Amino acid sequence: MTGMWVAPEQDPRTTGIDPVGEKETLWEYLCRYRMTLVMKCEGLDAEQLSRRSVPPSNLSLLGLVRHLANAEHHWFTRVLQGTAAPGPFERARAADVDFDEVYPTEECADEAWEAWHAAVDAADEQMIHEELDREVPFDGGTVEVRDVIIHMVEEYARHMGHADLLRECIDGRTGL
């Protein structure tokens, strides 16, 4: 097996900047998980990225990229901005398009990464103007911006465990 451990001085998740305050700290955690997703997918081709874990699961690294693009869009655009725009991998009456419509093509992989980067960039831009205690309407009640960020940290943390196992199944690489 080949390890993926990154020396601390070479780890792109280590910025050398200590976040100050709650907002910066929460955002730093989210950004590090985002970078972990990128690192888990580095060096893989479209076929490897689209490879399913174990039948009957539809889980793949490329599916995770698509799913997280949808999650970024949902929370930072739809919820915080109050828009009704569908996510990049959402279809009416199709619950798992982000995982089910993954194909081993460069076009599918490129589309997924482009959508993920666009959703991340939009979220980053949105957060410049946000206050953590601002409440927005959500699901018949309200949600604070703080809770949205914490939810996204949880979402990435949960899926990075999946990414660890998926990557190890593909080429034996572990770590980060």
C-alpha positions as CSV (number, residue, x, y, z in Angstrom):
1,M,0.0,0.0,0.0
2,T,1.1,3.5,-0.8
3,G,0.7,6.1,1.9
4,M,-0.7,9.6,1.3
5,W,0.7,11.2,4.4
6,V,1.7,14.8,3.8
7,A,4.6,16.4,5.7
8,P,3.3,19.3,7.8
9,E,5.5,21.8,6.0
10,Q,4.1,20.6,2.6
11,D,0.4,20.3,3.6
12,P,-1.6,22.8,1.6
13,R,-4.2,22.8,4.4
14,T,-1.7,24.4,6.7
15,T,-1.9,28.1,5.9
16,G,0.3,29.4,8.7
17,I,-2.4,31.9,9.5
18,D,-4.2,31.4,12.8
19,P,-7.8,32.3,12.5
20,V,-9.1,34.9,14.9
21,G,-12.6,34.7,16.2
22,E,-15.5,32.2,15.7
23,K,-16.3,33.0,12.1
24,E,-12.7,32.6,10.9
25,T,-12.2,29.5,12.9
26,L,-15.3,27.8,11.6
27,W,-14.5,28.8,8.0
28,E,-10.9,27.5,8.4
29,Y,-12.2,24.1,9.4
30,L,-14.6,24.0,6.3
31,C,-11.8,25.1,4.0
32,R,-9.5,22.4,5.3
33,Y,-12.1,19.7,4.7
34,R,-12.6,21.1,1.2
35,M,-8.9,20.8,0.5
36,T,-8.9,17.2,1.9
37,L,-11.6,16.3,-0.7
38,V,-9.3,17.7,-3.5
39,M,-6.3,15.8,-2.1
40,K,-8.2,12.5,-1.8
41,C,-9.1,12.8,-5.5
42,E,-5.7,14.0,-6.8
43,G,-4.0,11.9,-9.4
44,L,-7.1,9.8,-10.3
45,D,-8.7,9.6,-13.7
46,A,-12.4,9.8,-14.5
47,E,-12.8,6.0,-14.4
48,Q,-11.2,5.8,-10.9
49,L,-13.2,8.8,-9.6
50,S,-16.4,7.3,-10.8
51,R,-15.7,3.8,-9.4
52,R,-18.4,2.6,-7.0
53,S,-17.5,1.4,-3.5
54,V,-19.3,-1.9,-3.1
55,P,-22.6,-3.1,-4.6
56,P,-25.3,-2.1,-4.3
57,S,-23.9,1.3,-3.1
58,N,-23.8,4.1,-5.6
59,L,-21.0,5.9,-3.6
60,S,-18.0,7.1,-5.6
61,L,-15.5,9.9,-5.2
62,L,-16.9,11.7,-8.1
63,G,-20.4,11.3,-6.6
64,L,-19.1,12.9,-3.4
65,V,-17.8,15.9,-5.4
66,R,-21.2,16.3,-7.1
67,H,-23.0,15.8,-3.8
68,L,-20.9,18.4,-2.0
69,A,-21.4,20.8,-4.9
70,N,-25.1,20.5,-4.3
71,A,-24.7,20.9,-0.6
72,E,-22.6,24.0,-1.0
73,H,-25.2,25.4,-3.4
74,H,-28.1,24.5,-1.2
75,W,-26.8,26.0,2.1
76,F,-24.9,29.0,0.9
77,T,-27.0,30.0,-2.1
78,R,-30.5,28.7,-1.6
79,V,-30.8,29.0,2.2
80,L,-28.6,32.0,3.0
81,Q,-29.6,34.0,-0.1
82,G,-33.2,32.8,-0.2
83,T,-33.1,31.7,-3.8
84,A,-35.0,28.8,-5.4
85,A,-32.3,27.9,-7.9
86,P,-31.7,24.1,-8.1
87,G,-28.3,22.7,-7.4
88,P,-26.0,21.7,-10.3
89,F,-26.9,18.0,-9.9
90,E,-30.5,18.2,-8.9
91,R,-33.4,16.9,-11.1
92,A,-37.1,17.0,-10.3
93,R,-38.2,13.7,-8.8
94,A,-34.7,12.2,-8.8
95,A,-33.3,12.0,-5.3
96,D,-29.7,10.7,-6.0
97,V,-28.7,12.3,-9.3
98,D,-25.4,13.4,-7.8
99,F,-24.5,9.8,-7.2
100,D,-26.6,7.9,-9.8
101,E,-25.6,9.9,-12.9
102,V,-21.8,9.5,-12.5
103,Y,-20.0,8.2,-15.6
104,P,-16.4,7.3,-16.2
105,T,-15.8,10.1,-18.6
106,E,-13.5,13.2,-18.5
107,E,-16.6,15.3,-19.3
108,C,-18.4,14.0,-16.3
109,A,-15.4,14.6,-14.0
110,D,-14.8,18.1,-15.5
111,E,-18.4,19.1,-15.0
112,A,-18.4,17.9,-11.4
113,W,-15.2,19.8,-10.5
114,E,-16.3,22.9,-12.3
115,A,-19.7,22.9,-10.4
116,W,-17.9,22.2,-7.1
117,H,-15.4,25.0,-7.6
118,A,-18.2,27.4,-8.7
119,A,-20.3,26.5,-5.6
120,V,-17.3,26.9,-3.3
121,D,-16.4,30.3,-4.8
122,A,-20.0,31.5,-4.4
123,A,-20.0,30.3,-0.8
124,D,-16.7,32.1,-0.1
125,E,-18.1,35.3,-1.6
126,Q,-21.3,35.0,0.4
127,M,-19.5,34.5,3.6
128,I,-17.5,37.8,3.2
129,H,-20.7,39.6,4.0
130,E,-22.3,37.3,6.6
131,E,-22.7,37.6,10.4
132,L,-22.8,34.4,12.3
133,D,-25.9,35.2,14.3
134,R,-28.0,36.3,11.3
135,E,-31.1,34.2,11.0
136,V,-32.7,33.2,7.8
137,P,-36.0,31.4,7.1
138,F,-35.6,27.6,6.9
139,D,-37.9,24.7,7.0
140,G,-40.8,26.4,8.7
141,G,-38.5,28.2,11.2
142,T,-35.1,29.9,11.1
143,V,-31.5,28.9,11.0
144,E,-28.4,31.0,12.0
145,V,-25.5,31.4,9.6
146,R,-23.4,29.8,12.3
147,D,-25.4,26.6,12.1
148,V,-25.1,26.5,8.3
149,I,-21.3,26.6,8.5
150,I,-21.3,24.0,11.3
151,H,-23.6,21.8,9.3
152,M,-21.2,22.0,6.3
153,V,-18.2,21.2,8.5
154,E,-20.2,18.1,9.6
155,E,-21.1,17.2,6.0
156,Y,-17.6,17.3,4.8
157,A,-16.2,15.5,7.9
158,R,-18.7,12.7,7.4
159,H,-17.9,12.3,3.7
160,M,-14.1,12.5,4.2
161,G,-14.4,9.2,6.0
162,H,-16.1,7.8,2.9
163,A,-13.4,9.4,0.7
164,D,-10.7,7.7,2.8
165,L,-12.2,4.3,2.2
166,L,-13.0,4.9,-1.5
167,R,-9.4,6.0,-2.2
168,E,-8.0,3.1,-0.4
169,C,-10.1,0.7,-2.5
170,I,-9.0,2.4,-5.7
171,D,-5.2,2.3,-5.3
172,G,-4.4,1.4,-1.7
173,R,-3.5,4.9,-0.7
174,T,-4.3,5.9,2.8
175,G,-3.6,8.9,5.0
176,L,-3.6,12.7,4.7
